[in-house]
Amino acid sequence: MSFTSLGLLKDITNIVDQLGYATPTPIQKAAIPSILANKDLMAGAQTGTGKTAAFALPLIHSILLKKEVDNLSHIRVLVLTPTRELAQQVHSSFVKYSKDLMVKSVVAYGGASINVQIDALKQGCDVLVATPGRLLELIMKNLIDLSALQTLVLDEADRMLDMGFIIDIQRILKNLPESRQTLFFSATFNDDIFALSKTLLNNPQLIEVDSRNTTATQVEQTIYAVDVDKKSALLSFLIGSKNWKQVLIFTRTKQGADELAKEMQKDGIATQSIHGDKSQGARDRVLAEFKEGKVRALVATDVAARGLDIEQLQYVINHELPYNAEDYIHRIGRTGRAGTTGLAISLITEKERYLLTDIEKLVGEQFIPQWLPGFEPDLNKPSSSQKKREPSKKELRAKALGLHPNKHKKPKSKHPYKNSKS
């Protein structure tokens, strides 16, 4: 099947050919005809499978058809994304797919000058890609007109809810035409997403090109059991000994990202961190240096990493497993994109075992943690439940009087990991 057979305009398929897209991906094959038919849609597919093109190409097609009728520039498509990085990525895709066509795309997000974004909107806008907070700011200041909106897209809708955007989304919806097409795109679906879809979508078509909440098959997943005080050393050892040049590393907190980056720099690995507390300019600069190879390892939080699209990225390492199991899918989806292979490594301690169990339940797989020689967990180290407890006042008094208090037995040491060769 070719893109031409999907019903897209010749001008669009010519651009697709120039970009080297030979055949549509499964999500594109399934979604494009439905979007062209103006249906509401819930589309689930793994990251890196062409989700953005699946909605951008048919929406550009619809805009061009409308312009043949009125030749006016209105905001006809609104794409909401949870993060600035994803907004930039989606905007770049619309620009790329509509090159030399009469389609204008504008991106709006917080942390950057609103005046620059306002000036861009004044030049005309057919597609607005925005984060919820900045969009609400534009709406409240009466700086945009959404009355001609045809299509609303929620990209990574699951993350929208995880980040608490539901109230912002509801406020935005009050300013949109009731008669519109609504599209949900996400790598994972949960009960909250389905509940939201019932209030926003009209008889939607559900498209899932893979089993729900599965990981990319082209990504090899490896789990290493390690004590917490050896994690950063193991991380530097893996990158240094295997001479990996471009590695994306995940931590749970901003402070943890900064501290880990400093530790790795001490080990001689050019490392930078990226998270929500850094200015947009700083984030853009670090990301550019990472893509250019000036930075060897990039330590990121989940929020900052959403939307990062780095071609040929082969290695993703979870320095800490996420509390939200769905985030694991998104994390490892940063590698193995567009049909390439990738390696995802997770470093886990005994205390994080329950997080791995949650991930196994979500993806329907069981992982066997390995031990890397030289970084084996210390089986003699007491767990939190095995630490010697403080004697009670009664026991202290008995000892002072020369009496013999009841002896307390320590629980037997248990370790959940089985040794296996790396």
Backbone hydrogen bonds, N-H to C=O, Kabsch-Sander energy under -0.5 kcal/mol:
donor,donor_aa,acceptor,acceptor_aa,energy
6,L,3,F,-1.1
7,G,4,T,-1.6
8,L,3,F,-0.9
13,T,9,L,-2.2
14,N,10,K,-2.2
15,I,11,D,-1.3
16,V,12,I,-2.4
17,D,13,T,-2.3
18,Q,14,N,-2.1
19,L,15,I,-1.9
20,G,17,D,-1.2
21,Y,16,V,-2.2
22,A,20,G,-1.0
29,K,25,T,-2.7
30,A,26,P,-1.9
31,A,27,I,-2.5
32,I,28,Q,-1.9
34,S,30,A,-0.6
35,I,31,A,-2.5
36,L,32,I,-2.5
37,A,33,P,-1.4
38,N,35,I,-1.9
39,K,34,S,-2.2
40,D,202,N,-0.5
41,L,182,T,-1.9
42,M,205,Q,-2.8
43,A,184,F,-3.1
44,G,42,M,-0.5
44,G,207,I,-3.2
45,A,186,S,-1.6
49,T,46,Q,-1.0
54,A,50,G,-1.4
55,F,51,K,-1.1
55,F,52,T,-0.8
56,A,52,T,-2.9
57,L,53,A,-1.8
59,L,55,F,-1.5
60,I,56,A,-2.3
61,H,57,L,-1.9
62,S,58,P,-2.1
63,I,59,L,-2.1
64,L,60,I,-2.3
65,L,61,H,-1.8
66,K,62,S,-2.0
67,K,63,I,-2.3
68,E,64,L,-1.2
69,V,65,L,-0.6
69,V,66,K,-1.1
70,D,66,K,-2.1
71,N,67,K,-1.2
74,H,72,L,-0.7
75,I,145,D,-0.5
76,R,74,H,-1.2
76,R,126,D,-1.9
77,V,126,D,-2.1
78,L,151,T,-2.5
79,V,128,L,-2.8
80,L,78,L,-0.5
80,L,153,V,-3.1
81,T,130,A,-2.0
86,L,306,R,-0.5
87,A,83,T,-1.9
88,Q,84,R,-2.5
89,Q,85,E,-2.2
90,V,86,L,-2.7
91,H,87,A,-2.5
92,S,88,Q,-2.5
93,S,89,Q,-1.8
94,F,90,V,-2.2
95,V,91,H,-2.3
96,K,92,S,-2.4
97,Y,93,S,-2.8
98,S,94,F,-1.1
99,K,96,K,-1.0
101,L,98,S,-2.4
103,V,101,L,-2.1
106,V,127,V,-2.7
108,A,129,V,-2.5
112,A,109,Y,-0.6
117,Q,113,S,-1.1
118,I,114,I,-2.5
119,D,115,N,-2.4
120,A,116,V,-1.8
121,L,117,Q,-2.1
122,K,118,I,-2.0
123,Q,119,D,-0.9
123,Q,120,A,-0.6
124,G,121,L,-1.6
126,D,104,K,-2.8
127,V,104,K,-2.3
128,L,77,V,-2.8
129,V,106,V,-2.7
129,V,127,V,-0.6
130,A,79,V,-2.8
130,A,128,L,-0.5
131,T,108,A,-1.6
135,L,131,T,-2.1
136,L,132,P,-2.4
137,E,133,G,-1.7
138,L,134,R,-2.1
139,I,135,L,-2.3
140,M,136,L,-3.0
141,K,137,E,-1.4
142,N,139,I,-1.8
143,L,138,L,-2.8
144,I,138,L,-0.6
146,L,144,I,-0.5
149,L,146,L,-1.5
150,Q,76,R,-2.6
151,T,76,R,-2.2
152,L,181,Q,-2.9
153,V,78,L,-3.0
154,L,183,L,-2.9
155,D,80,L,-2.4
155,D,153,V,-0.7
156,E,185,F,-1.9
157,A,154,L,-0.6
157,A,185,F,-1.5
159,R,156,E,-0.7
160,M,156,E,-1.3
161,L,157,A,-1.5
162,D,158,D,-2.2
163,M,159,R,-2.2
164,G,161,L,-1.6
165,F,160,M,-2.7
169,I,165,F,-2.9
170,Q,166,I,-2.3
171,R,167,I,-2.0
172,I,168,D,-2.3
173,L,169,I,-2.6
174,K,170,Q,-1.0
175,N,172,I,-1.9
176,L,173,L,-1.7
180,R,178,E,-1.1
181,Q,150,Q,-3.1
183,L,152,L,-2.8
184,F,41,L,-3.1
185,F,154,L,-2.5
186,S,43,A,-2.0
194,F,190,N,-1.8
195,A,191,D,-2.3
196,L,192,D,-2.4
197,S,193,I,-2.4
198,K,194,F,-1.3
199,T,195,A,-0.6
199,T,196,L,-1.1
200,L,196,L,-1.2
201,L,197,S,-2.7
203,N,201,L,-0.7
205,Q,40,D,-2.4
207,I,42,M,-3.3
207,I,205,Q,-0.6
209,V,44,G,-1.5
214,T,211,S,-1.1
219,V,216,A,-1.4
220,E,218,Q,-0.6
220,E,342,G,-2.9
222,T,344,A,-2.7
224,Y,346,S,-2.9
225,A,370,Q,-2.8
226,V,348,I,-2.3
230,K,227,D,-1.8
231,K,228,V,-1.0
234,L,230,K,-2.5
235,L,231,K,-2.5
236,S,232,S,-2.4
237,F,233,A,-2.2
238,L,234,L,-2.6
239,I,235,L,-2.1
240,G,236,S,-2.8
241,S,237,F,-2.9
242,K,238,L,-1.5
243,N,240,G,-0.6
244,W,239,I,-1.7
247,V,296,R,-2.1
248,L,315,Y,-2.3
249,I,247,V,-0.5
249,I,298,L,-3.3
250,F,317,I,-2.6
251,T,300,A,-2.1
257,A,253,T,-1.7
258,D,254,K,-2.2
259,E,255,Q,-2.6
260,L,256,G,-2.4
261,A,257,A,-2.1
262,K,258,D,-1.9
263,E,259,E,-2.1
264,M,260,L,-2.3
265,Q,261,A,-1.9
266,K,262,K,-1.7
267,D,263,E,-0.9
268,G,265,Q,-1.7
269,I,264,M,-2.2
270,A,268,G,-0.6
271,T,269,I,-0.6
272,Q,297,A,-1.9
274,I,299,V,-2.4
278,K,275,H,-1.6
280,Q,111,G,-0.7
283,R,279,S,-2.4
284,D,280,Q,-2.7
285,R,281,G,-2.2
286,V,282,A,-2.4
287,L,283,R,-2.4
288,A,284,D,-2.3
289,E,285,R,-2.2
290,F,286,V,-2.1
291,K,287,L,-2.5
292,E,288,A,-2.0
293,G,289,E,-0.6
293,G,290,F,-0.8
294,K,289,E,-2.0
295,V,289,E,-1.5
296,R,270,A,-1.5
296,R,294,K,-0.5
297,A,270,A,-2.1
298,L,247,V,-2.6
299,V,272,Q,-2.8
299,V,297,A,-0.5
300,A,249,I,-3.3
300,A,298,L,-0.5
301,T,274,I,-1.2
305,A,301,T,-1.8
306,R,302,D,-1.1
306,R,303,V,-0.6
308,L,305,A,-2.1
310,I,308,L,-0.6
311,E,309,D,-0.6
313,L,310,I,-1.6
315,Y,246,Q,-0.8
316,V,343,L,-2.3
317,I,248,L,-2.6
318,N,345,I,-3.4
319,H,250,F,-1.5
319,H,317,I,-1.0
320,E,250,F,-1.2
325,A,323,Y,-0.7
327,D,324,N,-1.3
328,Y,324,N,-0.6
328,Y,325,A,-1.3
329,I,325,A,-0.8
329,I,326,E,-0.6
330,H,326,E,-1.5
331,R,327,D,-2.8
332,I,328,Y,-2.3
333,G,329,I,-1.1
334,R,331,R,-1.9
335,T,332,I,-1.3
336,G,313,L,-0.9
336,G,341,T,-0.6
338,A,48,G,-2.5
339,G,336,G,-0.5
340,T,337,R,-2.0
342,G,218,Q,-1.8
343,L,314,Q,-3.3
344,A,220,E,-3.4
345,I,316,V,-2.7
345,I,343,L,-0.5
346,S,222,T,-2.3
347,L,318,N,-2.6
348,I,224,Y,-2.6
348,I,346,S,-0.6
352,E,349,T,-0.9
353,R,350,E,-1.4
355,L,352,E,-0.9
356,L,352,E,-1.6
357,T,353,R,-2.1
358,D,354,Y,-1.8
359,I,355,L,-1.8
360,E,356,L,-2.6
361,K,357,T,-2.2
362,L,358,D,-1.8
363,V,359,I,-2.6
364,G,360,E,-1.5
365,E,360,E,-1.0
370,Q,223,I,-3.0
371,W,420,S,-1.2
375,F,372,L,-2.8
379,L,377,P,-0.9
381,K,378,D,-1.2
386,Q,383,S,-1.4
387,K,383,S,-0.9
396,L,392,S,-2.4
397,R,393,K,-2.3
398,A,394,K,-2.1
399,K,395,E,-2.3
400,A,396,L,-2.2
401,L,397,R,-1.5
402,G,399,K,-1.2
403,L,398,A,-3.1
409,K,407,K,-0.6
